[in-house]
Amino acid sequence: MGSLSIWHWIVVIAVVLLLFGRGKISDLMGDVAQGIKAFKKGMKDDETAEKAAEPVKSIDHNSAASAPARTDVGSKAV
């Protein structure tokens, strides 16, 4: 009683076809396939972008320390 027989599956498939129609189901499957293709293309684009990324530039702390100190020009004592 816990398992579904072939007749149950036939009835379920018939109800689904009546509700959605044959054209809507094939359109839905086509949309799913396009979504999967777009996802795979996006993943491939991300991998190529990571490989082509420029190396991170670092700041030389020694040259930054030897730079002249910055003075605040905007504030004057009255």
N, C-alpha and C positions, 0 to 999 in steps of 0.2 A: 504494500500500500504506500510505502514511502517513495518508491521510484515512479517515474512517469513512463507510460507506455508510448508506443509509436502514435497512437491515436491522439494522445494529449499534445504531442509535438505538432502533429498535423493541424490540430485546431488552433494552437498558438500561432503557428506560421500563417494560417489563413486569416486570423484576426489582425495580425500585424500588417499583412498585405492589404487588407481592407481599409485599415486606418490610415496607413501611410501611402499606399499605392506603390506600384512597381517603379515608377519614374522617380519618386521622391527618395526611395531607398538607394537607387543607383546614383542619384545626385549626391546623396549624403556620403556614400562610399567614395565618390570622386573627390569630394571636398576633404575627406579624411586623408586620402592619398596625397592631395596637393599640400595639405598641412604637414604631412610627414616629410615630403620632399623639401619644403621650405625650411623645416627644422634642421634637416641634414645639411642643407646648403648653408644655413646660418652657423652651424657648428664647424663646418669646413672653413668658412670665412674667418671665424674667430681663431682657429688654429693658425691660419696663414698670417693673420694680423699679429699674433703673438710672436711668430718667427721673424716678421719684418720690423718689429718695434725697435726703436733706437735704444742704445744702452742709456742707463740713467746717468745724468751728469751730476758730479759731486762738487761741492764748494771746497776750495782749498782754505782751510782755517788759518794757515799761517799768513796768507796774503790779506785776509780779512782783518786780522789783528793789527797789521802794520798800516792799514788805511787810516787817514786822519779822522779825528773824532768829529762828529756832526754837531753843529751848534744850532740852538733853537733861535731862529731869527724873528719869529713872529711875536714873542713875548718880551716886553721891555718894562723895567721897573719904573714906576712913576714916583 
